[in-house]
Amino acid sequence: MRTFLATTLIVITGLLILWTSTDGGRAFTAEEARRLDVRENPRPVPHWQLENQSAEIITVNNWHGHFIVVDFIYTSCPSVCLILSSGLRTLQKDLADKLENSRLHLLSISFDPEKDTPQRLKEHLSHFSADLRSWTASRPTSPSQREAILDFFKVIVIPDEYGGYTHSAGYHVIDPEGRLVAIFGVEQLDELKEYLIQALNTENAPQD
């Protein structure tokens, strides 16, 4: 009987720990927990200075009143960055009408600013046939801003032995008020597209 009670207590304790650590069973990984936290607790994005592919200084405030989809890349990436940028190209194609109406902008931010010069950023956009009216590539203007940006978005970047990086990947959505409101994984492009369509339609709906 004592063994049964002890085992039951251990199981109940374990379930309580699991319930707490997974936010009530809703988040089973750190990445899922990060996405859930952003959805439930939107936070304003600071106006860091970035340099774009034309060597112009910009901030996210350039597109105040727009939805912005942000991905993090480095232009010599041989794998996941290509998938991310291909996803943005798909969004640009599928949501062309909404992009033309200037309600949505795509923003790629390099975390390898020393190598990713404006020219390389421009070549990256050209490789994906980007429409520069609605897709911008950029880099932080200082090491401290790079670290602040990565920390804010909770993007993990680790140098590898080949001169590249191992890094987390996803699509980060900033709303028209300048708040980070959602994060979608690379595998969630369809969900991201539906989210944007619904959000843009809600924004454009007539008010009573």
Order of alpha helices (4+ residues) and beta strands (2+ residues): alpha-alpha-beta-beta-beta-beta-alpha-alpha-beta-alpha-beta-alpha-beta-beta-beta-beta-alpha
